[in-house]
């Protein structure tokens, strides 16, 4: 049903995602953070973002909105051949859209020359969701008489501060009217009530009512009023003012983390050094943290590490809930939704922060202050052995942490990259925030959990895809699949039935390298450089163990399954290509799985002893529980990269003994040593 078109609010207005309100822009700080360029992989500065947008607009000859304005990364050889102080050419990559038409325009821009080097048009695709969309949607909905009538049937008023309208991508369009899909860019909008300004609206789902909104025309296509269900009215909140009476039950004494002599890492703009590690810390509008040219003791380990995609498929079946299948990176964006981290809360200890500059849809630059946190922390025991013939030997471990936190709708995703003293790289994703809620429906008991009277959380999954451009002692790498196999019982080689061994096989092509985990064989994968041998004459390598793999439960032939096709395998391997960046596809809104890894790997290119990229999938299988409500304690997933023949022996033998003089006996109050 037609709605009323609206123009975007004035520049700078935004939607408070927590409060669901349009708020005016914050006053500009007196002094903007300074963005420097000292390395070829440094992200674009604010001036470069604005310049790229102006160059593209001039080339196109029409106005546009931008999804992407980011660094076009130089070729690897140029980065490795660069030396501090040397000049290089800065290029930008942009993706833009006309506000009222489907289709994207992609450009490569020479910033110094002020010209477009490459320009192409991709017809029919849709942009990512942006803040501008949420502002417009809320404004149009607040003016809709049809929505006001539907809310009145439920005893609700159209009042901005008491109404939360949340737009979602349409993860599955099957069965929707063609007039809502063809030539349009529709979003599904879910509705919650707020009892007062700071109330947790997710405790009050307005079930049986949703909106279909078109971003191209800025109109409501349908107010879908399926049935009237009483809105749950019990307030369930998480803010401190709601729980002050119970704070006294905690008797924790201060736990102080301090480094009185300063930190052990150095940060030269974005070039980070700690212990024997060196890496470049970048940032992407879409993916968030980007780690590049990772080296240990001068030896290359990985050229590019990032979380390239994620999807959250829901298991509910009724109404619009069956269409919940959102790619939080490809459709919404991690980087653009990064938090401004707070000292002493998000990060404790001696902290170094990095700001992030991201583009707005109008081609301006916005600063996310303190988007990335860098610190080091105690990591327990590094190694120990006790021998009755002599004193025990023990070494303490610490680790370097590079982290960020991203709020995408109701969920928070906290990303932690850990670098260990023994050469291990670990990634941990902590999921917290608030579960997405629905009201009572006939199918709720089967597909969800009641977390509060009349409030349900559907079963769902969180699946992540890590891009690992491995470079173990150079670019010419290969992947070896490692399975532990039993020797046949009673055979000549296994008379007692106890024998088992490791069986290795090199994956030669892309199709052969589409792999799944196998718990029966304790399968893991090893990235090796067949041209570089360790002291034992074996190829140097790093291994990846699939400890947090998740199986999709959507049927592969369903529209939901086709969109998330990459997650039906745990590992994909492709030869490096600078243009193959997005594993599930570049334009994810209403995609059908036609792009990304499934398409790339059809070529079945060789992946042995060449420059390769591994794409590893992991995640969380979330059966909701009352303990997740009203805010979910952190739950973790991730992966680890272990040296496997990269060193000739334990690389931490040179770590000196350490006795912490600040440690004390809890009873006596005296130091341990």
C-alpha positions as CSV (number, residue, x, y, z in Angstrom):
1,X,0.0,0.0,0.0
2,X,1.5,3.4,-0.9
3,X,2.9,5.6,1.8
4,X,4.2,9.1,1.9
5,X,7.6,9.9,0.4
6,X,10.0,11.8,2.5
7,X,13.3,13.5,2.0
8,X,16.3,12.7,4.1
9,X,16.8,14.8,7.2
10,X,19.5,17.4,7.2
11,X,23.1,16.2,7.1
12,X,24.4,14.9,10.3
13,X,21.1,13.7,11.8
14,X,21.3,10.0,12.8
15,X,19.2,7.3,14.5
16,X,20.0,6.4,18.1
17,X,20.0,2.6,17.6
18,X,19.3,2.0,21.4
19,X,16.6,4.6,21.8
20,X,15.2,4.3,18.2
21,X,15.0,8.1,17.8
22,X,16.2,10.7,15.4
23,X,18.7,12.8,17.2
24,X,20.5,16.0,16.0
25,X,24.1,15.9,15.1
26,X,26.6,16.3,17.9
27,X,28.6,19.6,17.8
28,X,31.8,19.3,15.9
29,X,34.8,18.9,18.3
30,X,37.1,21.9,18.3
31,X,40.0,19.8,17.1
32,X,39.5,16.8,14.9
33,X,41.8,13.8,15.4
34,X,44.8,13.9,13.0
35,X,45.0,11.1,10.4
36,X,48.5,10.4,9.1
37,X,49.8,8.4,6.2
38,X,53.1,6.7,6.8
39,X,52.6,3.3,5.2
40,X,51.2,2.1,1.8
41,X,48.4,0.2,3.7
42,X,47.2,3.0,5.9
43,X,43.5,3.7,5.5
44,X,42.3,6.7,3.6
45,X,42.5,10.0,5.5
46,X,39.4,12.2,5.8
47,X,40.7,14.5,3.1
48,X,41.3,11.5,0.8
49,X,37.8,10.2,1.4
50,X,36.2,13.5,0.5
51,X,38.5,13.9,-2.5
52,X,37.7,10.5,-3.8
53,X,33.9,11.2,-3.6
54,X,34.4,14.6,-5.4
55,X,36.4,13.0,-8.2
56,X,33.8,10.2,-8.8
57,X,30.9,12.7,-8.8
58,X,32.7,14.9,-11.3
59,X,33.4,11.8,-13.5
60,X,29.8,10.5,-13.3
61,X,28.1,13.8,-13.8
62,X,25.2,13.0,-11.5
63,X,24.7,12.9,-7.7
64,X,25.0,9.6,-5.8
65,X,25.2,8.0,-2.4
66,X,28.3,6.0,-1.4
67,X,28.6,2.6,0.1
68,X,32.4,2.2,-0.1
69,X,35.2,4.7,-0.2
70,X,38.4,2.9,0.9
71,X,42.0,2.4,0.0
72,X,42.7,0.4,-3.1
73,X,45.4,-1.7,-1.7
74,X,48.7,-1.7,-3.6
75,X,50.1,-4.9,-5.1
76,X,51.9,-7.1,-2.6
77,X,55.2,-6.6,-4.3
78,X,54.9,-2.8,-4.0
79,X,54.2,-3.1,-0.3
80,X,57.1,-5.4,0.4
81,X,59.4,-3.3,-1.7
82,X,58.5,-0.1,0.0
83,X,60.8,1.5,2.5
84,X,60.0,4.2,5.0
85,X,60.2,7.6,3.5
86,X,59.7,6.4,-0.1
87,X,56.8,7.9,-2.1
88,X,54.0,5.8,-3.5
89,X,50.7,6.4,-5.4
90,X,47.6,6.5,-3.3
91,X,44.5,4.9,-5.0
92,X,41.0,4.7,-3.7
93,X,38.2,2.2,-4.5
94,X,34.5,3.5,-4.4
95,X,31.1,1.9,-4.8
96,X,28.2,4.3,-5.3
97,X,24.5,4.2,-6.1
98,X,21.9,6.5,-7.5
99,X,19.4,7.2,-4.8
100,X,16.3,6.2,-6.8
101,X,17.7,3.4,-9.0
102,X,19.0,-0.1,-8.6
103,X,22.5,-0.8,-9.8
104,X,26.0,0.2,-8.6
105,X,28.9,2.2,-10.0
106,X,32.4,1.0,-9.1
107,X,35.5,3.2,-9.6
108,X,39.2,3.2,-9.0
109,X,40.5,6.7,-8.3
110,X,44.0,8.1,-8.5
111,X,43.9,10.7,-5.7
112,X,47.0,12.6,-6.7
113,X,46.1,12.9,-10.3
114,X,42.4,13.6,-9.5
115,X,41.1,11.2,-12.1
116,X,39.1,7.9,-12.4
117,X,41.2,5.0,-13.6
118,X,38.5,2.4,-13.8
119,X,34.7,2.8,-14.0
120,X,32.0,0.1,-14.4
121,X,28.3,-0.3,-13.8
122,X,26.7,-3.4,-12.1
123,X,23.0,-3.4,-12.9
124,X,20.3,-4.6,-10.6
125,X,22.2,-4.7,-7.3
126,X,21.2,-3.0,-4.0
127,X,23.2,-1.0,-1.5
128,X,24.0,-1.8,2.1
129,X,21.8,-0.5,4.9
130,X,23.0,2.9,6.1
131,X,22.1,5.3,8.9
132,X,20.3,7.5,6.3
133,X,17.9,4.7,5.6
134,X,16.9,4.3,9.3
135,X,16.3,8.1,9.7
136,X,14.0,8.2,6.6
137,X,12.1,5.0,7.6
138,X,11.4,6.3,11.0
139,X,10.2,9.7,9.7
140,X,7.9,8.1,7.1
141,X,6.5,5.6,9.5
142,X,5.7,8.2,12.1
143,X,3.6,10.0,9.4
144,X,1.7,6.8,8.3
145,X,-2.1,6.8,9.1
146,X,-2.3,3.2,8.2
147,X,0.4,2.3,10.8
148,X,-1.3,4.6,13.3
149,X,-4.6,2.7,12.8
150,X,-2.9,-0.7,13.2
151,X,-1.1,0.4,16.4
152,X,-4.4,1.9,17.8
153,X,-6.0,-1.6,17.5
154,X,-3.3,-2.7,20.0
155,X,-3.7,0.3,22.3
156,X,-0.5,2.0,21.1
157,X,0.2,5.5,19.9
158,X,2.5,6.7,17.2
159,X,5.0,8.5,19.5
160,X,8.6,8.7,18.5
161,X,10.1,8.1,22.0
162,X,7.9,5.1,22.7
163,X,8.1,3.4,19.4
164,X,11.1,1.4,18.0
165,X,11.0,0.5,14.3
166,X,14.0,-1.6,13.2
167,X,14.7,-2.2,9.5
168,X,16.2,-5.6,8.4
169,X,17.3,-6.8,5.0
170,X,15.0,-9.3,3.4
171,X,17.0,-12.5,3.8
172,X,14.4,-14.5,1.9
173,X,12.1,-13.0,-0.6
174,X,10.3,-16.2,-1.6
175,X,6.5,-15.8,-1.7
176,X,6.6,-12.0,-1.5
177,X,4.5,-10.1,-4.1
178,X,6.5,-9.2,-7.2
179,X,5.5,-5.6,-6.9
180,X,7.4,-5.4,-3.5
181,X,10.6,-6.9,-5.0
182,X,11.0,-6.2,-8.7
183,X,12.8,-2.9,-9.3
184,X,12.7,-2.0,-5.6
185,X,15.0,-2.1,-2.6
186,X,12.7,-3.3,0.1
187,X,13.4,-3.7,3.9
188,X,11.3,-5.5,6.5
189,X,10.6,-3.3,9.5
190,X,9.9,-4.9,12.9
191,X,8.2,-3.0,15.7
192,X,8.6,-2.8,19.5
193,X,7.1,-0.6,22.2
194,X,9.0,1.3,24.8
195,X,7.2,2.1,28.1
196,X,9.4,5.0,28.8
197,X,12.4,6.7,27.2
198,X,15.2,4.4,28.5
199,X,13.1,1.3,28.6
200,X,14.4,-1.9,26.9
201,X,12.0,-2.1,23.9
202,X,13.0,-5.7,23.1
203,X,10.8,-6.7,26.1
204,X,7.7,-5.4,24.3
205,X,7.5,-6.9,20.8
206,X,4.5,-5.8,18.7
207,X,3.7,-9.2,17.2
208,X,1.6,-9.7,14.1
209,X,2.5,-6.3,12.6
210,X,5.4,-5.4,10.3
211,X,6.2,-2.9,7.5
212,X,7.6,-3.4,4.0
213,X,9.5,-0.3,3.1
214,X,11.1,0.7,-0.3
215,X,14.4,2.6,-0.1
216,X,14.3,3.8,-3.7
217,X,11.0,5.7,-3.4
218,X,11.1,6.2,0.4
219,X,7.6,4.8,0.7
220,X,5.8,2.2,2.7
221,X,4.8,-0.7,0.4
222,X,2.7,-2.5,2.9
223,X,1.6,-2.3,6.6
224,X,1.1,-6.0,7.1
225,X,-1.4,-6.5,9.9
226,X,-1.6,-10.2,10.3
227,X,-3.2,-10.6,13.8
228,X,-3.5,-8.7,17.1
229,X,-1.5,-10.1,20.0
230,X,-1.3,-8.4,23.4
231,X,2.0,-6.6,23.7
232,X,4.0,-7.9,26.7
233,X,4.1,-5.1,29.4
234,X,6.6,-6.4,31.9
235,X,9.7,-4.1,32.0
236,X,12.9,-6.1,31.9
237,X,15.9,-3.8,31.8
238,X,19.7,-3.9,32.2
239,X,20.7,-0.3,32.9
240,X,22.3,0.3,36.3
241,X,19.5,2.5,37.6
242,X,17.2,-0.6,37.4
243,X,19.5,-2.7,39.6
244,X,21.1,-0.4,42.1
245,X,19.4,-2.2,45.0
246,X,21.4,-5.4,44.2
247,X,24.8,-3.9,43.7
248,X,25.6,-4.4,47.3
249,X,25.7,-8.2,46.9
250,X,29.1,-7.8,45.1
251,X,32.0,-7.4,47.4
252,X,34.8,-7.4,44.8
253,X,37.9,-5.5,45.8
254,X,39.9,-3.6,43.3
255,X,41.8,-5.6,40.7
256,X,44.4,-3.2,39.4
257,X,46.1,-3.8,36.0
258,X,49.1,-1.5,35.7
259,X,52.4,-1.2,33.8
260,X,54.4,1.3,35.8
261,X,57.3,1.2,33.4
262,X,55.1,1.5,30.3
263,X,54.0,-0.9,27.6
264,X,56.2,-3.3,25.8
265,X,54.8,-2.6,22.3
266,X,55.4,0.3,20.0
267,X,52.9,1.8,17.6
268,X,54.4,3.8,14.7
269,X,51.1,5.3,13.4
270,X,49.6,1.9,12.4
271,X,52.7,-0.2,12.3
272,X,52.6,-2.3,15.5
273,X,55.6,-4.1,17.0
274,X,55.6,-6.3,20.2
275,X,58.0,-9.1,21.3
276,X,59.0,-10.7,17.9
277,X,55.8,-9.7,16.2
278,X,55.3,-7.0,13.6
279,X,52.0,-6.2,11.8
280,X,50.1,-3.3,10.2
281,X,46.7,-2.4,11.7
282,X,44.1,-1.2,9.2
283,X,40.4,-0.7,9.2
284,X,37.6,-1.2,6.7
285,X,34.1,0.4,6.5
286,X,32.7,-3.1,5.8
287,X,34.9,-5.6,7.7
288,X,36.4,-3.6,10.6
289,X,39.9,-4.5,11.7
290,X,42.3,-5.5,8.9
291,X,45.7,-6.9,9.9
292,X,48.4,-7.0,7.2
293,X,51.9,-8.2,6.6
294,X,52.1,-10.2,9.9
295,X,55.6,-11.3,10.7
296,X,57.3,-13.1,13.5
297,X,61.0,-12.4,14.0
298,X,61.1,-10.9,10.5
299,X,59.6,-14.0,8.9
300,X,56.2,-13.6,7.1
301,X,53.3,-15.6,8.5
302,X,50.1,-14.1,7.0
303,X,49.7,-11.2,4.6
304,X,46.1,-10.3,5.3
305,X,43.8,-11.4,8.1
306,X,40.2,-10.1,8.6
307,X,36.7,-11.3,9.3
308,X,35.3,-11.0,5.8
309,X,31.6,-12.0,6.2
310,X,29.0,-13.3,8.7
311,X,25.4,-14.4,8.6
312,X,22.7,-14.9,11.3
313,X,20.0,-17.3,10.0
314,X,17.0,-17.7,12.3
315,X,14.9,-20.8,12.7
316,X,11.4,-19.3,13.2
317,X,8.8,-20.1,10.5
318,X,5.9,-17.7,10.9
319,X,5.4,-14.4,9.0
320,X,8.4,-12.2,8.5
321,X,10.5,-14.1,11.0
322,X,11.2,-16.8,8.4
323,X,12.9,-14.1,6.3
324,X,15.5,-13.3,9.0
325,X,18.8,-14.2,7.5
326,X,21.0,-11.1,7.7
327,X,24.7,-10.7,6.6
328,X,25.8,-8.3,9.3
329,X,29.1,-7.5,7.4
330,X,28.0,-7.6,3.8
331,X,24.5,-6.0,4.2
332,X,25.0,-3.7,7.2
333,X,28.8,-3.4,7.9
334,X,31.0,-4.1,10.8
335,X,33.4,-1.2,10.5
336,X,30.7,1.5,10.2
337,X,29.1,0.1,13.4
338,X,32.3,0.1,15.5
339,X,32.0,1.4,19.0
340,X,34.0,4.3,20.4
341,X,35.8,2.3,23.1
342,X,35.9,3.6,26.7
343,X,39.1,3.4,28.8
344,X,38.7,1.3,31.9
345,X,35.5,-0.3,30.6
346,X,35.9,-1.8,27.2
347,X,39.7,-2.0,27.6
348,X,41.6,-2.2,30.9
349,X,45.2,-1.5,31.6
350,X,47.7,0.6,29.6
351,X,45.9,1.2,26.3
352,X,46.8,2.6,22.9
353,X,43.8,3.5,20.7
354,X,43.5,3.9,17.0
355,X,40.7,6.1,15.4
356,X,38.8,5.0,12.3
357,X,37.7,7.4,9.5
358,X,34.8,6.1,7.5
359,X,32.8,7.5,4.6
360,X,29.2,8.7,5.0
361,X,26.7,8.1,2.2
362,X,27.1,11.7,1.1
363,X,30.9,11.2,0.6
364,X,32.0,13.0,3.7
365,X,34.3,11.6,6.4
366,X,33.2,10.5,9.9
367,X,35.6,9.7,12.8
368,X,35.0,6.8,15.1
369,X,37.3,7.7,18.0
370,X,39.1,4.9,19.8
371,X,37.7,2.3,17.3
372,X,40.6,-0.1,17.9
373,X,42.2,-0.9,21.2
374,X,45.8,-2.2,21.5
375,X,47.1,-3.5,24.8
376,X,49.1,-6.4,26.3
377,X,47.9,-8.7,29.1
378,X,49.0,-11.6,31.2
379,X,48.2,-14.9,29.6
380,X,49.0,-17.3,32.4
381,X,51.7,-20.0,32.2
382,X,53.8,-20.1,29.0
383,X,55.6,-23.4,29.9
384,X,56.7,-25.4,33.0
385,X,58.5,-28.5,34.0
386,X,59.4,-30.0,37.3
387,X,62.3,-32.4,37.7
388,X,63.1,-34.2,41.0
389,X,66.8,-33.8,40.2
390,X,66.6,-30.0,40.1
391,X,64.5,-26.9,40.6
392,X,61.3,-26.5,38.5
393,X,61.4,-24.1,35.6
394,X,58.4,-22.0,34.8
395,X,57.8,-19.1,32.4
396,X,55.0,-16.6,32.4
397,X,53.1,-15.8,29.2
398,X,51.7,-12.5,28.0
399,X,49.9,-11.7,24.8
400,X,49.3,-8.7,22.5
401,X,45.6,-7.9,21.9
402,X,44.1,-5.9,19.0
403,X,40.4,-5.5,19.5
404,X,37.2,-3.7,18.5
405,X,33.5,-3.9,19.4
406,X,30.7,-3.6,16.8
407,X,27.0,-3.0,17.5
408,X,24.8,-4.3,14.7
409,X,21.2,-3.8,15.7
410,X,20.5,-5.8,18.8
411,X,23.8,-7.6,19.0
412,X,27.3,-6.6,20.0
413,X,30.3,-8.5,18.4
414,X,33.6,-8.0,20.2
415,X,36.6,-9.0,18.0
416,X,39.9,-9.9,19.6
417,X,43.1,-10.8,17.8
418,X,45.7,-12.3,20.1
419,X,49.4,-12.6,19.3
420,X,51.3,-15.1,21.6
421,X,54.9,-15.3,22.6
422,X,55.1,-18.9,21.1
423,X,54.1,-17.7,17.6
424,X,50.4,-18.6,18.0
425,X,47.7,-16.3,16.4
426,X,44.3,-16.5,17.9
427,X,41.0,-14.9,17.0
428,X,38.1,-14.7,19.5
429,X,34.7,-13.4,18.8
430,X,32.6,-12.6,21.8
431,X,28.9,-12.2,21.1
432,X,26.8,-10.2,23.6
433,X,24.0,-7.6,23.4
434,X,20.3,-8.5,23.3
435,X,18.6,-11.4,21.6
436,X,16.1,-10.5,18.9
437,X,12.6,-11.0,20.4
438,X,9.2,-11.9,19.1
439,X,5.8,-12.1,20.7
440,X,3.7,-15.2,21.4
441,X,2.9,-17.3,18.3
442,X,1.7,-20.9,17.9
443,X,5.1,-22.0,16.6
444,X,7.2,-20.3,19.4
445,X,7.5,-23.3,21.7
446,X,9.0,-25.4,18.9
447,X,11.4,-22.9,17.4
448,X,12.3,-20.7,20.4
449,X,12.5,-20.1,24.1
450,X,10.3,-18.0,26.3
451,X,12.6,-15.6,28.1
452,X,9.9,-13.4,29.8
453,X,6.1,-13.7,29.9
454,X,5.0,-13.5,26.2
455,X,8.5,-12.7,25.0
456,X,10.4,-15.3,22.9
457,X,13.8,-15.7,21.3
458,X,14.1,-17.9,18.2
459,X,16.8,-20.4,17.7
460,X,19.5,-19.1,15.4
461,X,23.1,-19.3,14.4
462,X,26.0,-16.8,14.1
463,X,28.4,-17.9,11.3
464,X,31.7,-16.0,10.5
465,X,34.1,-16.3,7.6
466,X,37.7,-15.4,8.2
467,X,39.9,-14.4,5.2
468,X,43.5,-15.7,5.8
469,X,45.9,-14.7,3.1
470,X,48.6,-17.0,4.3
471,X,52.3,-16.2,3.6
472,X,54.3,-18.8,5.5
473,X,57.9,-17.8,4.8
474,X,56.7,-16.3,1.5
475,X,53.7,-16.4,-0.9
476,X,54.2,-19.9,-2.4
477,X,52.1,-21.9,0.0
478,X,50.0,-25.1,0.0
479,X,47.3,-26.6,2.2
480,X,47.8,-30.1,3.7
481,X,44.8,-31.9,5.2
482,X,45.8,-33.9,8.3
483,X,43.8,-36.9,9.5
484,X,44.6,-39.2,12.3
485,X,44.0,-42.8,11.2
486,X,43.9,-46.1,13.1
487,X,46.2,-48.9,12.0
488,X,43.9,-51.9,11.3
489,X,43.3,-54.0,14.4
490,X,45.3,-57.2,14.6
491,X,47.4,-56.3,11.6
492,X,51.1,-57.0,11.6
493,X,51.7,-53.3,12.3
494,X,49.2,-53.2,15.1
495,X,49.2,-56.4,17.1
496,X,47.9,-54.8,20.3
497,X,45.3,-52.6,18.6
498,X,46.7,-49.3,20.0
499,X,48.4,-47.9,16.9
500,X,47.3,-44.7,15.1
501,X,49.2,-42.2,13.0
502,X,48.9,-38.9,11.0
503,X,47.9,-39.1,7.4
504,X,48.7,-36.1,5.3
505,X,47.4,-35.1,1.8
506,X,48.1,-31.9,-0.1
507,X,45.0,-30.2,-1.6
508,X,45.8,-29.5,-5.3
509,X,42.9,-27.6,-6.7
510,X,40.0,-25.3,-5.6
511,X,37.4,-28.0,-5.8
512,X,39.5,-30.5,-3.9
513,X,40.1,-27.8,-1.3
514,X,36.4,-27.3,-0.4
515,X,36.6,-29.1,2.9
516,X,34.6,-30.0,6.0
517,X,35.7,-31.0,9.5
518,X,35.9,-34.6,10.5
519,X,35.8,-35.3,14.2
520,X,36.3,-39.0,13.6
521,X,39.8,-38.3,12.3
522,X,40.6,-35.2,14.5
523,X,41.1,-33.3,11.2
524,X,43.1,-30.1,10.9
525,X,44.7,-28.2,8.0
526,X,48.3,-27.1,7.7
527,X,49.5,-24.2,5.6
528,X,53.0,-25.0,4.4
529,X,55.7,-23.5,2.3
530,X,57.0,-26.6,0.3
531,X,60.1,-24.6,-0.8
532,X,61.4,-23.7,2.7
533,X,62.5,-26.5,5.1
534,X,63.0,-26.5,8.8
535,X,65.9,-28.0,10.7
536,X,64.3,-31.5,10.4
537,X,64.1,-31.2,6.6
538,X,60.3,-30.8,6.6
539,X,58.3,-27.9,5.1
540,X,57.7,-25.0,7.4
541,X,54.1,-24.5,8.3
542,X,51.2,-23.2,10.5
543,X,48.1,-25.3,11.3
544,X,44.5,-24.4,11.7
545,X,42.2,-26.6,13.9
546,X,38.4,-26.4,13.3
547,X,37.4,-26.3,16.9
548,X,34.3,-24.0,16.5
549,X,32.8,-25.2,13.2
550,X,29.0,-24.8,12.9
551,X,26.7,-26.7,10.6
552,X,23.9,-24.7,8.8
553,X,20.5,-26.1,9.4
554,X,18.7,-24.2,6.6
555,X,18.2,-26.6,3.7
556,X,20.9,-25.9,1.0
557,X,18.2,-25.7,-1.8
558,X,16.2,-23.1,0.1
559,X,16.6,-19.4,-0.7
560,X,18.2,-18.9,2.7
561,X,20.6,-21.8,2.1
562,X,21.6,-20.6,-1.4
563,X,22.4,-17.1,0.0
564,X,24.7,-18.7,2.7
565,X,26.2,-21.4,0.5
566,X,29.7,-20.7,1.6
567,X,28.9,-21.9,5.1
568,X,28.2,-25.5,4.1
569,X,32.0,-26.0,3.9
570,X,34.4,-25.3,6.7
571,X,37.4,-24.4,4.5
572,X,37.8,-22.9,1.0
573,X,41.1,-22.2,-0.7
574,X,41.5,-20.0,-3.7
575,X,44.6,-18.6,-5.5
576,X,45.1,-15.0,-4.6
577,X,43.3,-12.3,-6.6
578,X,43.1,-8.7,-5.6
579,X,39.5,-8.5,-6.8
580,X,38.2,-11.5,-4.9
581,X,37.5,-9.8,-1.6
582,X,34.0,-10.8,-0.5
583,X,33.4,-14.5,0.1
584,X,29.6,-14.5,-0.2
585,X,29.5,-11.8,-2.8
586,X,30.1,-8.1,-3.1
587,X,26.4,-7.0,-3.2
588,X,24.7,-9.0,-0.5
589,X,21.3,-7.3,-0.2
590,X,18.8,-9.8,-1.7
591,X,21.6,-11.8,-3.2
592,X,21.0,-15.5,-4.2
593,X,24.5,-16.9,-3.7
594,X,25.4,-16.2,-7.3
595,X,28.7,-14.5,-6.4
596,X,31.7,-15.2,-4.2
597,X,33.4,-18.5,-3.4
598,X,31.0,-20.8,-5.1
599,X,31.5,-18.9,-8.4
600,X,35.2,-18.4,-8.0
601,X,36.0,-22.0,-7.3
602,X,34.1,-23.3,-10.3
603,X,37.3,-22.6,-12.3
604,X,39.1,-25.2,-10.2
605,X,42.3,-23.3,-10.3
606,X,45.5,-24.9,-8.8
607,X,46.2,-24.0,-5.2
608,X,49.4,-25.9,-4.4
609,X,52.7,-24.1,-4.2
610,X,51.2,-20.8,-5.2
611,X,49.9,-17.6,-3.6
612,X,46.8,-18.8,-1.8
613,X,44.0,-17.4,0.4
614,X,42.2,-19.6,2.9
615,X,38.6,-18.8,3.9
616,X,37.7,-20.5,7.2
617,X,34.2,-20.6,8.6
618,X,33.3,-20.9,12.3
619,X,30.5,-19.7,14.6
620,X,28.0,-20.2,17.3
621,X,24.8,-22.3,17.4
622,X,22.5,-20.3,19.7
623,X,19.6,-22.1,21.4
624,X,18.3,-19.1,23.3
625,X,17.9,-19.5,27.1
626,X,16.5,-17.3,29.9
627,X,20.0,-16.5,31.0
628,X,20.5,-14.6,27.8
629,X,17.8,-12.1,28.9
630,X,17.6,-9.1,29.1
631,X,21.3,-8.8,28.0
632,X,23.4,-11.8,27.0
633,X,26.6,-12.6,28.8
634,X,29.5,-13.0,26.4
635,X,29.7,-16.3,24.5
636,X,32.9,-17.0,22.5
637,X,33.9,-18.6,19.2
638,X,37.0,-18.3,17.1
639,X,40.1,-20.2,15.8
640,X,43.8,-20.5,16.3
641,X,46.8,-20.7,14.0
642,X,49.6,-22.8,15.6
643,X,53.2,-23.0,14.3
644,X,53.7,-26.5,12.9
645,X,57.3,-26.9,12.0
646,X,57.7,-23.2,11.5
647,X,60.3,-23.3,14.3
648,X,63.0,-26.0,14.9
649,X,62.1,-26.1,18.6
650,X,60.1,-24.2,21.3
651,X,60.6,-20.5,20.3
652,X,60.2,-19.4,23.9
653,X,63.4,-20.9,25.4
654,X,64.9,-17.5,25.4
655,X,62.2,-16.1,27.7
656,X,63.9,-15.3,31.1
657,X,62.5,-16.4,34.4
658,X,60.2,-13.8,36.0
659,X,59.1,-13.3,39.6
660,X,56.3,-10.8,40.1
661,X,57.2,-8.8,43.2
662,X,53.7,-7.4,43.4
663,X,52.1,-10.8,43.9
664,X,51.2,-11.6,47.5
665,X,49.9,-14.5,49.7
666,X,46.2,-13.8,50.1
667,X,46.4,-14.8,53.8
668,X,49.7,-13.4,54.8
669,X,49.7,-10.4,52.4
670,X,53.4,-11.1,51.7
671,X,54.9,-11.5,48.2
672,X,55.3,-15.0,46.8
673,X,59.0,-14.5,46.3
